[in-house]
């Protein structure tokens, strides 16, 4: 079974991350108001640049693969588009920010580029989603807002492959599909399973969380014909609008806060349970099939290492006590390894999961995750191990 690549980016939480097109750089928010860009050097990630413009915590980052532009959203109610341009004094390429006029009075919570990279969507706590496009006459990004019928903070968004439809999950316990059609930007969209006439702010679908939980994450399948969303009631819902049919998968573990489709019949979800899990199915039914984190193998290796490892400065009980007091706030006695260290690779909540590498026919072969423990992990989506004792029931 393929071993995941584990990188300790920082000792602080990684709020969000986004890779560039060739995966040689990654932009992360370390739970503050700066964007840290790390470059891959050998087997390590080295800090190469820091982008400072926001006043408060950066909540979301997205890196456009074709235009090589970064968009950031923050609790300071602003968004910036960062582009590489030559410095007039040195001639070196530097990241220059462009302010986006969001016209919101609450924090920006999530941002994603559209597939064509000619606009992006910014979710917010102002019960609105800003659809931003570039105005060449004034040389700035302007926003039109999707508002009705949103009743609370929008927590996540995801674009349909046709560059027009937008899925949104919010704290009013709803997942919705909107039309974000902008006349001067988009070509007239062809009919989809979600609808034919799609003027701006058309509601193409609205779906409730099974037990009334916040909708933390939403995502369209690669074809755009299926919608998945994760709720705070520890459930994953799969929507087939043609039926319409909704499969609700209830799980016995902690809630998921992020998800990513890997193919038309499979997705990876992660969150407070500290491990990425795989769901698979079709219109006939969906279920949880396993985890990408082989807990049994990691448990055996840690146990074996604890029994056979030599006693040294870096493996002593005293050193572990001070290390855990520093990194985890652990001050109690006893076996610190067993008291504070989880069997999972991530030692705290996974904050985001994103596609990392693609195989044949556009199927995702590897995904990346970041978490509150400061780690960046690359997983092979085909290395699925059983998740015994935690299988969620399928309820239609």
C-alpha positions, -999 to 999 in steps of 0.1 A, spaced: 0 0 0 13 34 -9 26 55 20 14 91 22 39 119 18 39 139 51 53 174 54 53 195 86 47 229 72 44 248 105 36 244 142 5 265 137 -28 255 121 -29 256 83 -63 272 76 -63 265 38 -39 257 9 -37 258 -29 -11 245 -53 2 261 -85 -3 242 -118 29 221 -117 27 215 -79 61 231 -74 47 257 -51 19 258 -25 2 288 -9 -10 284 26 -26 305 54 -10 298 88 -41 310 107 -30 347 103 -33 376 78 -4 365 55 -1 341 26 30 320 28 42 305 -5 64 274 -1 86 260 -29 95 224 -33 132 218 -28 141 181 -28 119 164 -2 112 196 17 90 227 13 109 259 18 93 293 25 100 315 -6 76 344 -3 51 361 20 22 380 7 10 407 31 -20 429 24 -49 416 45 -56 430 80 -72 399 95 -71 362 92 -71 347 57 -99 322 54 -95 309 19 -70 307 -10 -73 296 -46 -46 294 -73 -57 296 -109 -36 270 -128 -37 286 -163 -35 323 -155 -12 317 -125 -32 342 -104 -39 338 -67 -71 350 -51 -74 354 -13 -104 360 10 -102 373 46 -121 382 77 -113 418 69 -142 417 44 -118 420 14 -104 398 -14 -73 404 -34 -61 390 -67 -24 385 -68 -5 385 -101 32 382 -110 46 413 -126 81 427 -130 93 451 -103 101 485 -119 133 489 -98 148 454 -98 131 438 -128 124 407 -107 89 391 -108 70 400 -77 34 393 -66 12 425 -69 -22 426 -53 -54 441 -68 -82 449 -44 -117 434 -52 -148 455 -45 -168 429 -27 -194 453 -11 -200 430 19 -201 440 56 -191 407 71 -161 384 68 -153 367 35 -153 329 42 -144 310 10 -132 317 -25 -129 297 -57 -119 306 -93 -144 295 -120 -132 268 -145 -125 295 -172 -107 317 -146 -125 348 -158 -144 352 -126 -145 339 -90 -170 335 -62 -165 348 -27 -187 334 1 -193 356 31 -210 361 64 -232 388 49 -257 362 37 -244 368 2 -220 354 -25 -200 379 -45 -195 369 -81 -165 389 -92 -154 397 -128 -128 420 -142 -137 454 -155 -110 464 -180 -122 500 -184 -115 508 -147 -89 481 -142 -105 465 -112 -126 435 -101 -163 442 -95 -188 420 -78 -225 411 -83 -241 395 -54 -262 363 -50 -285 370 -20 -319 354 -21 -328 330 -4 -296 327 17 -304 331 54 -270 328 71 -233 326 66 -222 309 34 -194 284 43 -183 270 9 -189 272 -28 -180 251 -59 -183 258 -96 -200 236 -122 -178 227 -152 -199 250 -174 -186 281 -157 -221 293 -149 -237 272 -122 -225 276 -86 -231 253 -56 -231 269 -21 -234 255 14 -244 277 43 -251 278 80 -289 279 73 -286 242 69 -291 243 31 -271 234 0 -281 254 -31 -273 256 -67 -274 291 -82 -269 305 -117 -240 329 -117 -244 339 -154 -230 373 -162 -240 386 -196 -208 404 -206 -185 376 -194 -202 342 -201 -214 327 -233 -250 315 -233 -249 282 -214 -263 250 -230 -291 233 -212 -280 210 -183 -297 186 -159 -300 216 -135 -321 237 -159 -322 254 -192 -329 292 -187 -303 304 -163 -305 342 -156 -284 355 -127 -295 344 -92 -318 316 -105 -322 289 -79 -316 256 -97 -318 234 -66 -321 236 -28 -314 207 -4 -316 204 33 -292 189 57 -306 156 70 -306 165 107 -303 202 106 -265 207 105 -245 235 89 -234 226 54 -196 228 56 -186 217 21 -202 213 -13 -188 199 -46 -199 191 -81 -189 158 -97 -165 160 -127 -194 160 -151 -214 184 -130 -245 161 -130 -241 151 -93 -238 173 -62 -223 163 -28 -224 182 4 -211 175 40 -230 187 70 -223 192 107 -247 165 116 -220 140 106 -235 132 72 -227 132 35 -255 138 10 -253 129 -27 -279 146 -50 -290 134 -84 -312 162 -97 -326 142 -126 -346 120 -102 -346 139 -81 -329 115 -57 -308 123 -26 -287 97 -7 -279 106 29 -250 87 44 -250 90 82 -217 83 99 -209 76 136 -177 96 137 -171 134 139 -184 157 111 -165 164 78 -157 200 69 -142 195 34 -146 172 4 -132 166 -31 -145 144 -59 -119 120 -74 -141 105 -101 -177 104 -112 -185 77 -86 -161 85 -57 -152 113 -34 -129 120 -5 -141 137 27 -123 148 58 -127 169 89 -128 166 127 -121 128 125 -85 136 114 -85 111 85 -96 113 49 -123 88 40 -136 75 7 -172 73 -4 -183 55 -35 -215 47 -53 -239 54 -82 -276 62 -87 -283 27 -72 -267 37 -38 -238 52 -20 -217 41 9 -185 46 29 -158 22 16 -127 30 37 -100 54 47 -68 66 30 -51 66 64 -41 30 73 -45 33 111 -36 -4 118 -3 0 100 6 32 117 -4 17 151 18 -13 146 48 8 135 44 31 165 40 3 189 70 -16 174 91 16 175 82 22 211 94 -13 221 125 -16 201 137 21 198 169 30 216 168 55 244 184 88 233 179 125 238 152 127 211 134 96 223 136 102 261 105 106 283 118 140 296 122 153 260 88 141 250 73 158 280 87 192 271 80 187 234 43 179 240 40 208 265 52 231 237 34 218 207 2 204 222 -2 221 255 1 188 274 11 192 310 0 160 326 21 130 336 20 95 322 29 81 288 27 112 266 29 92 234 -2 72 242 -20 101 259 -16 127 232 -6 111 199 -34 99 176 -30 68 154 -39 89 124 -13 108 103 -30 141 110 -30 149 147 -59 174 145 -88 185 123 -82 184 86 -92 218 72 -90 212 35 -87 184 9 -79 192 -27 -71 173 -59 -33 170 -63 -26 148 -93 -47 134 -121 -45 101 -139 -62 89 -171 -95 104 -182 -93 132 -157 -96 109 -127 -79 122 -95 -50 99 -85 -38 118 -55 -52 144 -31 -36 168 -6 -48 177 29 -38 203 54 -48 205 90 -48 222 124 -17 202 132 3 222 106 9 192 83 6 189 46 -1 153 34 -3 139 -1 -25 107 -3 -29 80 -30 -66 77 -35 -63 41 -46 -47 31 -12 -80 26 6 -80 5 38 -110 -8 57 -127 15 83 -139 -12 106 -165 -3 133 -173 30 117 -192 21 86 -220 46 81 -255 34 72 -271 43 39 -304 60 42 -324 71 12 
